[in-house]
């Protein structure tokens, strides 16, 4: 669980790290003019670069965009297309639409 921090604490998130993926996120923030309405797009770019959004990355984005960490986490957790864990090696998506349901999609979904 993320806890809101003051902006001064955010700067420590990636201190001393030289990661080209961070440069990509920073460029995106600058390209969108540090505006909070670009947060979703910046989160998409960050997730594409890193594979998922961890607390350290969310903290970095909050610091760059001068937004509260709770706000950034709230937006990221609201949408189901953002992930907070590294992606699995394999993903399987089973259709649960009406046609697939009628044809017996449940036989593929065992827990």
C-alpha positions as CSV (number, residue, x, y, z in Angstrom):
1,X,0.0,0.0,0.0
2,X,1.3,3.4,-0.9
3,X,1.4,6.2,1.6
4,X,1.3,9.8,0.4
5,X,4.7,11.6,0.9
6,X,5.8,15.2,0.6
7,X,7.3,16.3,-2.7
8,X,10.8,16.6,-1.1
9,X,10.8,12.9,-0.4
10,X,10.0,12.0,-4.1
11,X,13.4,13.1,-5.4
12,X,15.0,10.2,-3.6
13,X,13.1,7.6,-5.7
14,X,15.6,7.1,-8.4
15,X,18.6,9.1,-7.0
16,X,21.8,8.0,-8.5
17,X,20.3,5.8,-11.2
18,X,20.9,6.2,-14.9
19,X,18.2,4.3,-16.6
20,X,17.2,5.0,-20.2
21,X,13.6,4.0,-19.4
22,X,13.5,6.9,-16.9
23,X,14.6,9.2,-19.6
24,X,11.7,8.0,-21.7
25,X,9.3,8.8,-18.9
26,X,10.9,12.2,-18.2
27,X,10.6,13.1,-21.9
28,X,6.9,12.2,-21.9
29,X,6.3,14.4,-18.9
30,X,8.1,17.3,-20.5
31,X,6.3,16.7,-23.8
32,X,2.9,17.0,-22.1
33,X,4.0,20.1,-20.3
34,X,3.8,18.7,-16.7
35,X,0.0,18.9,-16.9
36,X,-2.0,16.7,-14.6
37,X,-4.5,15.8,-17.4
38,X,-1.7,14.0,-19.2
39,X,-1.2,11.6,-16.2
40,X,-2.8,8.6,-17.8
41,X,-0.7,8.9,-20.9
42,X,2.5,9.3,-18.8
43,X,1.5,6.2,-16.9
44,X,1.0,4.3,-20.1
45,X,4.4,5.3,-21.3
46,X,6.0,4.3,-18.0
47,X,4.3,0.9,-18.0
48,X,5.3,0.3,-21.6
49,X,8.9,1.2,-20.7
50,X,9.1,-0.8,-17.4
51,X,6.5,-3.5,-17.9
52,X,4.6,-2.5,-14.8
53,X,4.2,0.4,-12.3
54,X,5.9,-0.1,-9.0
55,X,5.9,2.3,-6.0
56,X,9.3,3.7,-6.9
57,X,8.2,4.5,-10.4
58,X,4.9,6.0,-9.3
59,X,6.8,8.1,-6.8
60,X,9.1,9.3,-9.6
61,X,6.1,10.3,-11.8
62,X,4.5,12.1,-8.9
63,X,7.6,14.1,-8.3
64,X,8.1,14.9,-12.0
65,X,4.5,16.1,-12.5
66,X,4.4,17.8,-9.0
67,X,1.3,15.7,-8.0
68,X,0.6,14.0,-4.7
69,X,1.6,10.3,-4.7
70,X,-1.9,9.4,-3.6
71,X,-3.4,11.1,-6.6
72,X,-1.0,9.2,-9.0
73,X,-1.7,5.9,-7.3
74,X,-5.5,6.6,-7.3
75,X,-5.5,7.1,-11.0
76,X,-3.3,4.1,-11.7
77,X,-5.3,1.8,-9.5
78,X,-8.7,3.0,-10.9
79,X,-8.0,1.7,-14.4
80,X,-7.6,-2.0,-14.9
81,X,-5.1,-1.7,-17.7
82,X,-2.3,-0.7,-15.3
83,X,-0.4,-3.4,-13.5
84,X,1.5,-3.1,-10.2
85,X,3.3,-6.4,-10.5
86,X,5.9,-7.7,-13.1
87,X,4.2,-9.4,-16.0
88,X,4.0,-13.2,-16.0
89,X,5.9,-15.2,-18.5
90,X,2.7,-16.3,-20.2
91,X,-0.8,-14.8,-20.2
92,X,-4.0,-16.5,-21.3
93,X,-7.2,-14.6,-21.9
94,X,-10.4,-16.6,-22.2
95,X,-13.4,-15.1,-23.9
96,X,-16.4,-14.9,-21.6
97,X,-18.7,-13.4,-24.2
98,X,-22.2,-15.0,-24.8
99,X,-21.1,-17.2,-27.8
100,X,-18.1,-18.6,-25.9
101,X,-20.2,-19.1,-22.7
102,X,-22.7,-21.1,-24.7
103,X,-19.9,-23.2,-26.2
104,X,-18.5,-24.0,-22.8
105,X,-15.7,-21.6,-22.0
106,X,-15.7,-22.8,-18.4
107,X,-14.0,-26.0,-19.2
108,X,-10.9,-24.0,-20.0
109,X,-11.1,-22.0,-16.7
110,X,-10.0,-24.3,-13.8
111,X,-8.7,-22.8,-10.6
